[in-house]
Amino acid sequence: MKVDILSPSGCCHGVNNAINMAIEAKAKYNLPTFILGMLVHNEIVIDNLSKLGIMTIKDKMPLEAINGINEGVIIFTAHGHDESLDKLAKDKGLIVIDTTCAFVKTNHLLIKRSLANNEEVIFIGKKGHPETESTLLLSNKIHFYDIFNKMDYKNVKNDHPTIYCQTTLSILELEEIKKDIFAHFKSAHFAKAVCNATYERQKALYNINKDSDLIFIVGSNTSSNTMKLYDISRTLYQDKEILQIKTVNDIVNCDLSKYNYATIIGGASTPIEILIELKNYLITL
């Protein structure tokens, strides 16, 4: 079987930075180390960190988790967090490590600036996603556009709101949302949308080899950017087989003999080693 790995591939800078910061904190302080939530949305990465003694707390809210920790290091994830938790943790004598992605931080700074300038701000995101939750905590003046339920436009008081969005959304769904918003506010201003790592991966899907008859989207189904790649692929290539998997282990018992050309693309939190392992398996078929 012929196999292509689309570029860019491997973990993005923000993911690599978060992983490295967690590992360095554990080595530097040699104390109990806790991540509040999924550092990045990839179970294999989380498992590898746990083997180093870096524990992930994902069944408790951050406030509850901090209240239950009396010593050590706490790590806030790459998606952003409630900034009031920093003081709470430090007041308890805990060491705080913030791995928030630089793009998310920039988004937050721009939103704060827009609010300070008395602009009306609309934030587009997926309800319950940690990046969306951390952004909405910035201010109760932010109007939320849920990608599944839209929003109540009557709460927006002027016709030129500034629009921001979750950095891992699909460029396809954003086009539809933009049309919807412009239908209500012709003077709406859209700030830069998805992050470069997400955008470049999505853009790469538009240019796969025409002979490819099998597409693998590799990453966790809890990863927003991974699942957006899957959604885009299904929209663009209804004549091809599209599989979303975590690792090569998900397909070792599948009969893929009828396929001749596979294209692989990984989410921004999927290590390159997983993609290479999949490619090495497929080329033997």
C-alpha positions as CSV (number, residue, x, y, z in Angstrom):
1,M,0.0,0.0,0.0
2,K,1.2,3.5,-0.8
3,V,1.1,5.8,2.2
4,D,1.4,9.6,2.7
5,I,1.7,11.4,6.0
6,L,0.4,14.9,5.5
7,S,2.4,17.9,6.7
8,P,2.3,19.4,9.3
9,S,2.4,16.4,11.5
10,G,3.4,15.6,15.1
11,C,2.5,17.6,18.2
12,C,2.2,21.3,17.7
13,H,4.5,23.8,19.5
14,G,1.8,24.5,22.2
15,V,1.4,20.8,23.0
16,N,5.2,20.1,23.0
17,N,5.7,23.1,25.3
18,A,3.0,21.9,27.8
19,I,4.5,18.4,27.9
20,N,8.0,19.6,28.3
21,M,7.0,22.1,31.1
22,A,5.3,19.2,33.0
23,I,8.3,16.9,32.7
24,E,10.7,19.7,33.7
25,A,8.6,20.7,36.7
26,K,8.6,17.1,38.0
27,A,12.4,16.8,37.5
28,K,13.1,20.2,39.1
29,Y,11.0,20.0,42.2
30,N,10.8,16.2,42.7
31,L,7.4,16.7,44.5
32,P,4.0,15.2,44.0
33,T,2.9,16.7,40.6
34,F,-0.7,17.0,39.5
35,I,-2.3,18.1,36.2
36,L,-5.7,19.7,36.6
37,G,-7.6,18.2,33.7
38,M,-6.2,16.8,30.5
39,L,-2.9,18.5,29.8
40,V,-3.5,17.9,26.1
41,H,-6.3,15.8,24.6
42,N,-4.3,12.6,23.9
43,E,-4.5,9.6,26.2
44,I,-1.2,8.2,25.2
45,V,0.6,11.4,26.2
46,I,-1.3,11.4,29.5
47,D,-0.3,7.7,30.1
48,N,3.4,8.5,29.4
49,L,3.3,11.4,31.9
50,S,1.7,9.1,34.5
51,K,4.7,6.7,34.1
52,L,6.9,9.6,35.1
53,G,4.8,10.2,38.3
54,I,2.8,13.1,36.9
55,M,-0.8,12.5,37.9
56,T,-3.8,13.7,35.9
57,I,-6.9,14.7,37.9
58,K,-9.8,14.7,35.5
59,D,-12.7,13.6,37.7
60,K,-12.8,16.7,39.8
61,M,-13.4,20.4,39.2
62,P,-10.1,22.4,39.5
63,L,-11.3,24.2,42.7
64,E,-12.1,20.8,44.4
65,A,-8.8,19.3,43.2
66,I,-6.7,22.2,44.6
67,N,-8.6,22.1,47.9
68,G,-7.6,18.4,48.2
69,I,-3.9,18.9,47.5
70,N,-1.7,20.0,50.4
71,E,1.8,19.7,48.9
72,G,3.5,19.7,45.5
73,V,3.1,21.1,42.0
74,I,-0.1,21.7,40.2
75,I,-0.1,22.2,36.4
76,F,-2.8,24.1,34.6
77,T,-3.5,22.7,31.1
78,A,-2.8,24.2,27.7
79,H,-6.4,25.2,27.3
80,G,-6.4,28.1,29.8
81,H,-8.0,28.2,33.3
82,D,-9.7,30.4,35.8
83,E,-7.0,32.9,36.8
84,S,-8.4,33.2,40.4
85,L,-7.2,29.6,41.0
86,D,-3.5,30.7,40.8
87,K,-3.8,32.7,44.0
88,L,-5.7,29.9,45.8
89,A,-3.0,27.4,44.9
90,K,-0.1,29.7,45.9
91,D,-1.8,30.6,49.2
92,K,-1.7,26.9,50.0
93,G,2.0,26.8,49.3
94,L,1.6,24.9,46.1
95,I,3.9,25.5,43.1
96,V,2.0,26.6,40.1
97,I,2.9,25.8,36.5
98,D,0.8,27.4,33.7
99,T,1.1,25.6,30.3
100,T,-1.6,27.7,28.6
101,C,-1.0,27.7,24.8
102,A,0.5,31.0,23.6
103,F,-2.3,31.3,21.0
104,V,-4.9,30.9,23.7
105,K,-3.2,33.5,25.8
106,T,-3.1,35.9,22.9
107,N,-6.8,35.4,22.3
108,H,-7.5,36.1,26.0
109,L,-5.4,39.3,25.9
110,L,-7.2,40.5,22.8
111,I,-10.6,39.8,24.3
112,K,-9.7,41.7,27.5
113,R,-8.5,44.6,25.3
114,S,-11.8,44.6,23.3
115,L,-13.8,44.6,26.5
116,A,-11.7,47.4,28.0
117,N,-12.5,49.4,24.9
118,N,-16.2,48.8,25.5
119,E,-16.6,46.6,22.4
120,E,-19.2,43.9,22.4
121,V,-17.5,40.6,22.2
122,I,-18.9,37.3,20.8
123,F,-17.0,34.1,21.5
124,I,-17.7,31.1,19.3
125,G,-16.9,27.7,20.8
126,K,-18.0,24.3,21.9
127,K,-19.9,24.3,25.2
128,G,-18.0,22.4,27.9
129,H,-14.6,22.5,26.1
130,P,-11.9,23.7,28.5
131,E,-10.7,26.4,26.3
132,T,-14.2,27.8,25.9
133,E,-14.9,27.5,29.6
134,S,-11.6,29.4,30.5
135,T,-12.4,32.1,28.0
136,L,-16.0,32.7,29.2
137,L,-14.6,33.1,32.7
138,L,-12.8,36.2,31.6
139,S,-16.0,38.3,31.8
140,N,-19.7,37.9,32.1
141,K,-20.0,40.4,29.3
142,I,-18.9,37.9,26.7
143,H,-21.7,36.7,24.4
144,F,-21.4,33.0,23.8
145,Y,-22.1,31.4,20.4
146,D,-22.4,27.7,20.9
147,I,-21.5,25.9,17.7
148,F,-24.4,23.5,18.3
149,N,-27.0,25.9,19.6
150,K,-26.0,29.3,18.1
151,M,-26.9,32.3,20.3
152,D,-29.6,34.8,21.2
153,Y,-28.7,37.8,19.1
154,K,-31.1,40.1,20.9
155,N,-28.6,40.4,23.8
156,V,-26.0,42.1,21.5
157,K,-26.7,45.8,21.7
158,N,-24.7,47.2,18.7
159,D,-24.3,46.1,15.1
160,H,-20.5,45.8,15.0
161,P,-19.4,43.3,17.6
162,T,-15.9,41.8,17.7
163,I,-15.9,38.0,17.2
164,Y,-13.3,35.6,18.6
165,C,-13.4,31.8,18.6
166,Q,-12.1,28.6,20.1
167,T,-8.8,28.0,18.4
168,T,-9.5,24.4,17.4
169,L,-12.7,24.8,15.4
170,S,-13.2,23.8,11.8
171,I,-12.7,26.3,9.0
172,L,-15.7,24.8,7.3
173,E,-18.1,25.3,10.2
174,L,-16.7,28.8,10.8
175,E,-17.7,29.8,7.3
176,E,-21.3,28.9,8.0
177,I,-21.2,30.6,11.4
178,K,-19.7,33.7,9.8
179,K,-22.6,33.8,7.3
180,D,-25.1,33.5,10.2
181,I,-23.4,36.3,12.2
182,F,-23.1,38.6,9.2
183,A,-26.8,38.1,8.4
184,H,-27.4,39.8,11.8
185,F,-24.5,42.2,12.0
186,K,-23.1,43.4,8.6
187,S,-20.4,45.3,10.4
188,A,-19.2,42.5,12.7
189,H,-15.4,42.2,12.9
190,F,-13.8,38.8,13.0
191,A,-10.5,38.5,14.8
192,K,-8.1,35.8,13.7
193,A,-9.9,32.5,13.9
194,V,-8.2,29.1,14.4
195,C,-4.6,28.7,15.5
196,N,-1.9,28.1,12.8
197,A,-1.4,24.5,13.9
198,T,-5.1,23.7,13.5
199,Y,-5.5,25.7,10.3
200,E,-2.5,24.2,8.5
201,R,-3.7,20.7,9.2
202,Q,-7.2,21.4,8.0
203,K,-5.9,23.1,4.9
204,A,-3.7,20.1,4.1
205,L,-6.8,18.0,3.8
206,Y,-7.9,19.9,0.7
207,N,-4.8,18.8,-1.2
208,I,-4.5,15.0,-0.6
209,N,-3.4,12.8,-3.5
210,K,-6.4,12.1,-5.8
211,D,-5.5,8.4,-5.8
212,S,-5.9,8.1,-2.1
213,D,-8.8,5.8,-1.2
214,L,-8.3,5.6,2.6
215,I,-7.8,8.4,5.0
216,F,-6.7,8.0,8.6
217,I,-7.4,10.8,11.1
218,V,-5.1,9.9,14.1
219,G,-5.7,11.2,17.6
220,S,-8.1,11.1,20.5
221,N,-11.8,11.4,20.0
222,T,-11.7,13.9,23.0
223,S,-9.5,16.2,20.9
224,S,-11.5,19.0,19.3
225,N,-9.0,19.6,16.5
226,T,-8.7,15.9,15.7
227,M,-12.4,15.5,15.4
228,K,-12.7,18.6,13.2
229,L,-10.2,16.9,10.8
230,Y,-12.5,13.9,10.7
231,D,-15.6,16.1,10.1
232,I,-13.8,18.0,7.3
233,S,-12.7,14.8,5.6
234,R,-16.2,13.3,5.7
235,T,-17.5,16.5,4.0
236,L,-14.8,16.7,1.4
237,Y,-14.3,13.0,0.5
238,Q,-17.6,11.1,0.6
239,D,-16.2,8.6,-1.9
240,K,-13.3,7.6,0.3
241,E,-13.0,5.5,3.4
242,I,-12.2,7.6,6.5
243,L,-11.2,6.1,9.8
244,Q,-10.5,8.0,13.0
245,I,-8.1,6.0,15.2
246,K,-5.9,6.5,18.2
247,T,-3.0,4.1,17.2
248,V,-2.2,1.3,14.8
249,N,-3.6,-1.1,17.4
250,D,-7.1,0.0,16.4
251,I,-6.8,-1.5,12.9
252,V,-4.5,-4.6,13.2
253,N,-7.5,-6.9,12.9
254,C,-9.1,-5.0,10.0
255,D,-9.1,-6.2,6.4
256,L,-7.7,-3.3,4.4
257,S,-6.7,-5.4,1.4
258,K,-9.1,-3.6,-1.0
259,Y,-7.3,-0.2,-0.4
260,N,-4.3,0.9,-2.4
261,Y,-3.3,4.4,-1.2
262,A,-3.6,5.7,2.4
263,T,-3.3,9.2,3.6
264,I,-2.5,9.9,7.3
265,I,-3.0,13.1,9.2
266,G,-2.7,13.5,12.9
267,G,-4.3,16.0,15.3
268,A,-2.1,18.7,16.9
269,S,-1.7,16.6,20.0
270,T,-0.7,13.3,18.2
271,P,3.0,12.4,18.6
272,I,4.8,11.9,15.3
273,E,5.9,8.4,16.5
274,I,2.3,7.2,16.3
275,L,1.9,8.3,12.7
276,I,5.2,6.7,11.7
277,E,4.2,3.5,13.4
278,L,1.0,3.5,11.4
279,K,2.7,4.2,8.2
280,N,5.3,1.4,8.7
281,Y,2.4,-1.0,9.3
282,L,0.4,0.0,6.3
283,I,3.3,-0.2,3.8
284,T,3.6,-3.9,4.6
285,L,0.0,-4.6,3.5
